[in-house]
Amino acid sequence: MEWTPEAKTLFKEIPFFVRFAAKRKIENFARDRNEEVITAEVYQAARKQFDTKN
């Protein structure tokens, strides 16, 4: 799945040791919403959803 440069920059804020799992969750979130590109907005929506599930 394609990521915009802005989304890639935001993704780097995630600790290295959890990035693989986080990337998978964010991309699945986008696919469930029929998004083709991970934008900063998609990234933030995914993070917000996952942060509230804790």
mmCIF file as gemmi writes it, N, C-alpha and C atoms, coordinates in Angstrom:
data_model
loop_
_atom_site.group_PDB
_atom_site.id
_atom_site.type_symbol
_atom_site.label_atom_id
_atom_site.label_alt_id
_atom_site.label_comp_id
_atom_site.label_asym_id
_atom_site.label_entity_id
_atom_site.label_seq_id
_atom_site.pdbx_PDB_ins_code
_atom_site.Cartn_x
_atom_site.Cartn_y
_atom_site.Cartn_z
_atom_site.occupancy
_atom_site.B_iso_or_equiv
_atom_site.pdbx_formal_charge
_atom_site.auth_seq_id
_atom_site.auth_asym_id
_atom_site.pdbx_PDB_model_num
ATOM 1 N N . MET Axp A 1 ? 0.848 -1.171 0 1 0 ? 1 A 1
ATOM 2 C CA . MET Axp A 1 ? 0 0 0 1 0 ? 1 A 1
ATOM 3 C C . MET Axp A 1 ? 0.891 1.231 0 1 0 ? 1 A 1
ATOM 4 N N . GLU Axp A 2 ? 0.466 2.25 -0.718 1 0 ? 2 A 1
ATOM 5 C CA . GLU Axp A 2 ? 1.248 3.477 -0.834 1 0 ? 2 A 1
ATOM 6 C C . GLU Axp A 2 ? 1.014 4.383 0.375 1 0 ? 2 A 1
ATOM 7 N N . TRP Axp A 3 ? 2.081 5.031 0.799 1 0 ? 3 A 1
ATOM 8 C CA . TRP Axp A 3 ? 2.026 6 1.893 1 0 ? 3 A 1
ATOM 9 C C . TRP Axp A 3 ? 2.514 7.35 1.37 1 0 ? 3 A 1
ATOM 10 N N . THR Axp A 4 ? 1.846 8.43 1.772 1 0 ? 4 A 1
ATOM 11 C CA . THR Axp A 4 ? 2.329 9.749 1.402 1 0 ? 4 A 1
ATOM 12 C C . THR Axp A 4 ? 3.555 10.092 2.248 1 0 ? 4 A 1
ATOM 13 N N . PRO Axp A 5 ? 4.369 11.018 1.796 1 0 ? 5 A 1
ATOM 14 C CA . PRO Axp A 5 ? 5.528 11.426 2.601 1 0 ? 5 A 1
ATOM 15 C C . PRO Axp A 5 ? 5.137 11.923 3.999 1 0 ? 5 A 1
ATOM 16 N N . GLU Axp A 6 ? 4.026 12.629 4.081 1 0 ? 6 A 1
ATOM 17 C CA . GLU Axp A 6 ? 3.567 13.134 5.376 1 0 ? 6 A 1
ATOM 18 C C . GLU Axp A 6 ? 3.214 11.993 6.326 1 0 ? 6 A 1
ATOM 19 N N . ALA Axp A 7 ? 2.535 10.981 5.801 1 0 ? 7 A 1
ATOM 20 C CA . ALA Axp A 7 ? 2.169 9.822 6.627 1 0 ? 7 A 1
ATOM 21 C C . ALA Axp A 7 ? 3.418 9.057 7.052 1 0 ? 7 A 1
ATOM 22 N N . LYS Axp A 8 ? 4.39 8.938 6.166 1 0 ? 8 A 1
ATOM 23 C CA . LYS Axp A 8 ? 5.643 8.262 6.519 1 0 ? 8 A 1
ATOM 24 C C . LYS Axp A 8 ? 6.363 8.991 7.647 1 0 ? 8 A 1
ATOM 25 N N . THR Axp A 9 ? 6.338 10.305 7.6 1 0 ? 9 A 1
ATOM 26 C CA . THR Axp A 9 ? 6.979 11.092 8.652 1 0 ? 9 A 1
ATOM 27 C C . THR Axp A 9 ? 6.281 10.863 9.985 1 0 ? 9 A 1
ATOM 28 N N . LEU Axp A 10 ? 4.962 10.863 9.981 1 0 ? 10 A 1
ATOM 29 C CA . LEU Axp A 10 ? 4.215 10.6 11.213 1 0 ? 10 A 1
ATOM 30 C C . LEU Axp A 10 ? 4.479 9.19 11.734 1 0 ? 10 A 1
ATOM 31 N N . PHE Axp A 11 ? 4.591 8.25 10.831 1 0 ? 11 A 1
ATOM 32 C CA . PHE Axp A 11 ? 4.814 6.852 11.206 1 0 ? 11 A 1
ATOM 33 C C . PHE Axp A 11 ? 6.128 6.685 11.963 1 0 ? 11 A 1
ATOM 34 N N . LYS Axp A 12 ? 7.114 7.504 11.643 1 0 ? 12 A 1
ATOM 35 C CA . LYS Axp A 12 ? 8.415 7.41 12.306 1 0 ? 12 A 1
ATOM 36 C C . LYS Axp A 12 ? 8.345 7.771 13.787 1 0 ? 12 A 1
ATOM 37 N N . GLU Axp A 13 ? 7.231 8.353 14.236 1 0 ? 13 A 1
ATOM 38 C CA . GLU Axp A 13 ? 7.048 8.662 15.657 1 0 ? 13 A 1
ATOM 39 C C . GLU Axp A 13 ? 6.768 7.401 16.47 1 0 ? 13 A 1
ATOM 40 N N . ILE Axp A 14 ? 6.345 6.339 15.806 1 0 ? 14 A 1
ATOM 41 C CA . ILE Axp A 14 ? 6.042 5.084 16.486 1 0 ? 14 A 1
ATOM 42 C C . ILE Axp A 14 ? 7.354 4.399 16.85 1 0 ? 14 A 1
ATOM 43 N N . PRO Axp A 15 ? 7.466 3.896 18.065 1 0 ? 15 A 1
ATOM 44 C CA . PRO Axp A 15 ? 8.707 3.205 18.456 1 0 ? 15 A 1
ATOM 45 C C . PRO Axp A 15 ? 9.045 2.076 17.48 1 0 ? 15 A 1
ATOM 46 N N . PHE Axp A 16 ? 10.317 1.965 17.18 1 0 ? 16 A 1
ATOM 47 C CA . PHE Axp A 16 ? 10.797 1.003 16.187 1 0 ? 16 A 1
ATOM 48 C C . PHE Axp A 16 ? 10.295 -0.418 16.44 1 0 ? 16 A 1
ATOM 49 N N . PHE Axp A 17 ? 10.289 -0.844 17.689 1 0 ? 17 A 1
ATOM 50 C CA . PHE Axp A 17 ? 9.964 -2.232 17.999 1 0 ? 17 A 1
ATOM 51 C C . PHE Axp A 17 ? 8.5 -2.6 17.784 1 0 ? 17 A 1
ATOM 52 N N . VAL Axp A 18 ? 7.621 -1.633 17.566 1 0 ? 18 A 1
ATOM 53 C CA . VAL Axp A 18 ? 6.213 -1.945 17.297 1 0 ? 18 A 1
ATOM 54 C C . VAL Axp A 18 ? 5.766 -1.503 15.905 1 0 ? 18 A 1
ATOM 55 N N . ARG Axp A 19 ? 6.693 -0.982 15.113 1 0 ? 19 A 1
ATOM 56 C CA . ARG Axp A 19 ? 6.311 -0.458 13.792 1 0 ? 19 A 1
ATOM 57 C C . ARG Axp A 19 ? 5.707 -1.508 12.874 1 0 ? 19 A 1
ATOM 58 N N . PHE Axp A 20 ? 6.253 -2.723 12.87 1 0 ? 20 A 1
ATOM 59 C CA . PHE Axp A 20 ? 5.721 -3.75 11.976 1 0 ? 20 A 1
ATOM 60 C C . PHE Axp A 20 ? 4.24 -3.991 12.259 1 0 ? 20 A 1
ATOM 61 N N . ALA Axp A 21 ? 3.899 -4.198 13.512 1 0 ? 21 A 1
ATOM 62 C CA . ALA Axp A 21 ? 2.498 -4.454 13.885 1 0 ? 21 A 1
ATOM 63 C C . ALA Axp A 21 ? 1.637 -3.222 13.627 1 0 ? 21 A 1
ATOM 64 N N . ALA Axp A 22 ? 2.165 -2.049 13.925 1 0 ? 22 A 1
ATOM 65 C CA . ALA Axp A 22 ? 1.404 -0.814 13.713 1 0 ? 22 A 1
ATOM 66 C C . ALA Axp A 22 ? 1.126 -0.59 12.234 1 0 ? 22 A 1
ATOM 67 N N . LYS Axp A 23 ? 2.133 -0.848 11.399 1 0 ? 23 A 1
ATOM 68 C CA . LYS Axp A 23 ? 1.94 -0.66 9.959 1 0 ? 23 A 1
ATOM 69 C C . LYS Axp A 23 ? 0.847 -1.58 9.445 1 0 ? 23 A 1
ATOM 70 N N . ARG Axp A 24 ? 0.862 -2.816 9.889 1 0 ? 24 A 1
ATOM 71 C CA . ARG Axp A 24 ? -0.159 -3.774 9.465 1 0 ? 24 A 1
ATOM 72 C C . ARG Axp A 24 ? -1.553 -3.304 9.892 1 0 ? 24 A 1
ATOM 73 N N . LYS Axp A 25 ? -1.674 -2.829 11.142 1 0 ? 25 A 1
ATOM 74 C CA . LYS Axp A 25 ? -2.973 -2.374 11.639 1 0 ? 25 A 1
ATOM 75 C C . LYS Axp A 25 ? -3.461 -1.14 10.881 1 0 ? 25 A 1
ATOM 76 N N . ILE Axp A 26 ? -2.56 -0.21 10.6 1 0 ? 26 A 1
ATOM 77 C CA . ILE Axp A 26 ? -2.943 1.007 9.881 1 0 ? 26 A 1
ATOM 78 C C . ILE Axp A 26 ? -3.371 0.671 8.461 1 0 ? 26 A 1
ATOM 79 N N . GLU Axp A 27 ? -2.626 -0.21 7.8 1 0 ? 27 A 1
ATOM 80 C CA . GLU Axp A 27 ? -2.997 -0.581 6.43 1 0 ? 27 A 1
ATOM 81 C C . GLU Axp A 27 ? -4.306 -1.361 6.403 1 0 ? 27 A 1
ATOM 82 N N . ASN Axp A 28 ? -4.547 -2.227 7.369 1 0 ? 28 A 1
ATOM 83 C CA . ASN Axp A 28 ? -5.832 -2.931 7.434 1 0 ? 28 A 1
ATOM 84 C C . ASN Axp A 28 ? -6.978 -1.95 7.679 1 0 ? 28 A 1
ATOM 85 N N . PHE Axp A 29 ? -6.742 -0.987 8.549 1 0 ? 29 A 1
ATOM 86 C CA . PHE Axp A 29 ? -7.732 0.062 8.806 1 0 ? 29 A 1
ATOM 87 C C . PHE Axp A 29 ? -8.094 0.766 7.496 1 0 ? 29 A 1
ATOM 88 N N . ALA Axp A 30 ? -7.075 1.129 6.711 1 0 ? 30 A 1
ATOM 89 C CA . ALA Axp A 30 ? -7.304 1.821 5.442 1 0 ? 30 A 1
ATOM 90 C C . ALA Axp A 30 ? -8.056 0.932 4.455 1 0 ? 30 A 1
ATOM 91 N N . ARG Axp A 31 ? -7.654 -0.317 4.348 1 0 ? 31 A 1
ATOM 92 C CA . ARG Axp A 31 ? -8.335 -1.241 3.423 1 0 ? 31 A 1
ATOM 93 C C . ARG Axp A 31 ? -9.807 -1.408 3.791 1 0 ? 31 A 1
ATOM 94 N N . ASP Axp A 32 ? -10.091 -1.505 5.093 1 0 ? 32 A 1
ATOM 95 C CA . ASP Axp A 32 ? -11.481 -1.65 5.542 1 0 ? 32 A 1
ATOM 96 C C . ASP Axp A 32 ? -12.333 -0.459 5.126 1 0 ? 32 A 1
ATOM 97 N N . ARG Axp A 33 ? -11.688 0.675 4.897 1 0 ? 33 A 1
ATOM 98 C CA . ARG Axp A 33 ? -12.393 1.89 4.495 1 0 ? 33 A 1
ATOM 99 C C . ARG Axp A 33 ? -12.199 2.216 3.021 1 0 ? 33 A 1
ATOM 100 N N . ASN Axp A 34 ? -11.711 1.236 2.278 1 0 ? 34 A 1
ATOM 101 C CA . ASN Axp A 34 ? -11.497 1.36 0.83 1 0 ? 34 A 1
ATOM 102 C C . ASN Axp A 34 ? -10.565 2.51 0.454 1 0 ? 34 A 1
ATOM 103 N N . GLU Axp A 35 ? -9.598 2.768 1.304 1 0 ? 35 A 1
ATOM 104 C CA . GLU Axp A 35 ? -8.567 3.769 1.001 1 0 ? 35 A 1
ATOM 105 C C . GLU Axp A 35 ? -7.464 3.074 0.219 1 0 ? 35 A 1
ATOM 106 N N . GLU Axp A 36 ? -6.898 3.744 -0.743 1 0 ? 36 A 1
ATOM 107 C CA . GLU Axp A 36 ? -5.812 3.173 -1.541 1 0 ? 36 A 1
ATOM 108 C C . GLU Axp A 36 ? -4.452 3.723 -1.142 1 0 ? 36 A 1
ATOM 109 N N . VAL Axp A 37 ? -4.459 4.871 -0.446 1 0 ? 37 A 1
ATOM 110 C CA . VAL Axp A 37 ? -3.224 5.525 -0.044 1 0 ? 37 A 1
ATOM 111 C C . VAL Axp A 37 ? -3.339 5.902 1.425 1 0 ? 37 A 1
ATOM 112 N N . ILE Axp A 38 ? -2.26 5.68 2.164 1 0 ? 38 A 1
ATOM 113 C CA . ILE Axp A 38 ? -2.227 6.126 3.556 1 0 ? 38 A 1
ATOM 114 C C . ILE Axp A 38 ? -1.784 7.587 3.533 1 0 ? 38 A 1
ATOM 115 N N . THR Axp A 39 ? -2.715 8.463 3.85 1 0 ? 39 A 1
ATOM 116 C CA . THR Axp A 39 ? -2.418 9.89 3.953 1 0 ? 39 A 1
ATOM 117 C C . THR Axp A 39 ? -2.254 10.223 5.438 1 0 ? 39 A 1
ATOM 118 N N . ALA Axp A 40 ? -1.848 11.437 5.718 1 0 ? 40 A 1
ATOM 119 C CA . ALA Axp A 40 ? -1.748 11.863 7.118 1 0 ? 40 A 1
ATOM 120 C C . ALA Axp A 40 ? -3.105 11.756 7.805 1 0 ? 40 A 1
ATOM 121 N N . GLU Axp A 41 ? -4.169 12.05 7.09 1 0 ? 41 A 1
ATOM 122 C CA . GLU Axp A 41 ? -5.512 11.989 7.667 1 0 ? 41 A 1
ATOM 123 C C . GLU Axp A 41 ? -5.913 10.551 7.996 1 0 ? 41 A 1
ATOM 124 N N . VAL Axp A 42 ? -5.63 9.636 7.082 1 0 ? 42 A 1
ATOM 125 C CA . VAL Axp A 42 ? -5.937 8.22 7.323 1 0 ? 42 A 1
ATOM 126 C C . VAL Axp A 42 ? -5.107 7.716 8.5 1 0 ? 42 A 1
ATOM 127 N N . TYR Axp A 43 ? -3.843 8.077 8.511 1 0 ? 43 A 1
ATOM 128 C CA . TYR Axp A 43 ? -2.952 7.674 9.597 1 0 ? 43 A 1
ATOM 129 C C . TYR Axp A 43 ? -3.489 8.155 10.947 1 0 ? 43 A 1
ATOM 130 N N . GLN Axp A 44 ? -3.854 9.431 11.024 1 0 ? 44 A 1
ATOM 131 C CA . GLN Axp A 44 ? -4.355 9.995 12.279 1 0 ? 44 A 1
ATOM 132 C C . GLN Axp A 44 ? -5.66 9.33 12.71 1 0 ? 44 A 1
ATOM 133 N N . ALA Axp A 45 ? -6.539 9.035 11.769 1 0 ? 45 A 1
ATOM 134 C CA . ALA Axp A 45 ? -7.804 8.361 12.101 1 0 ? 45 A 1
ATOM 135 C C . ALA Axp A 45 ? -7.537 6.961 12.644 1 0 ? 45 A 1
ATOM 136 N N . ALA Axp A 46 ? -6.599 6.266 12.046 1 0 ? 46 A 1
ATOM 137 C CA . ALA Axp A 46 ? -6.253 4.933 12.524 1 0 ? 46 A 1
ATOM 138 C C . ALA Axp A 46 ? -5.659 4.999 13.915 1 0 ? 46 A 1
ATOM 139 N N . ARG Axp A 47 ? -4.718 5.9 14.116 1 0 ? 47 A 1
ATOM 140 C CA . ARG Axp A 47 ? -4.093 6.045 15.445 1 0 ? 47 A 1
ATOM 141 C C . ARG Axp A 47 ? -5.129 6.39 16.492 1 0 ? 47 A 1
ATOM 142 N N . LYS Axp A 48 ? -6.063 7.274 16.149 1 0 ? 48 A 1
ATOM 143 C CA . LYS Axp A 48 ? -7.096 7.673 17.106 1 0 ? 48 A 1
ATOM 144 C C . LYS Axp A 48 ? -7.952 6.461 17.487 1 0 ? 48 A 1
ATOM 145 N N . GLN Axp A 49 ? -8.317 5.659 16.507 1 0 ? 49 A 1
ATOM 146 C CA . GLN Axp A 49 ? -9.13 4.476 16.789 1 0 ? 49 A 1
ATOM 147 C C . GLN Axp A 49 ? -8.37 3.504 17.682 1 0 ? 49 A 1
ATOM 148 N N . PHE Axp A 50 ? -7.121 3.258 17.369 1 0 ? 50 A 1
ATOM 149 C CA . PHE Axp A 50 ? -6.349 2.281 18.145 1 0 ? 50 A 1
ATOM 150 C C . PHE Axp A 50 ? -5.994 2.805 19.528 1 0 ? 50 A 1
ATOM 151 N N . ASP Axp A 51 ? -5.773 4.094 19.66 1 0 ? 51 A 1
ATOM 152 C CA . ASP Axp A 51 ? -5.456 4.668 20.968 1 0 ? 51 A 1
ATOM 153 C C . ASP Axp A 51 ? -6.636 4.589 21.914 1 0 ? 51 A 1
ATOM 154 N N . THR Axp A 52 ? -7.859 4.677 21.385 1 0 ? 52 A 1
ATOM 155 C CA . THR Axp A 52 ? -9.041 4.63 22.254 1 0 ? 52 A 1
ATOM 156 C C . THR Axp A 52 ? -9.407 3.21 22.635 1 0 ? 52 A 1
ATOM 157 N N . LYS Axp A 53 ? -8.822 2.215 21.991 1 0 ? 53 A 1
ATOM 158 C CA . LYS Axp A 53 ? -9.126 0.825 22.317 1 0 ? 53 A 1
ATOM 159 C C . LYS Axp A 53 ? -8.311 0.31 23.502 1 0 ? 53 A 1
ATOM 160 N N . ASN Axp A 54 ? -7.327 1.084 23.958 1 0 ? 54 A 1
ATOM 161 C CA . ASN Axp A 54 ? -6.469 0.641 25.066 1 0 ? 54 A 1
ATOM 162 C C . ASN Axp A 54 ? -7.172 0.712 26.373 1 0 ? 54 A 1
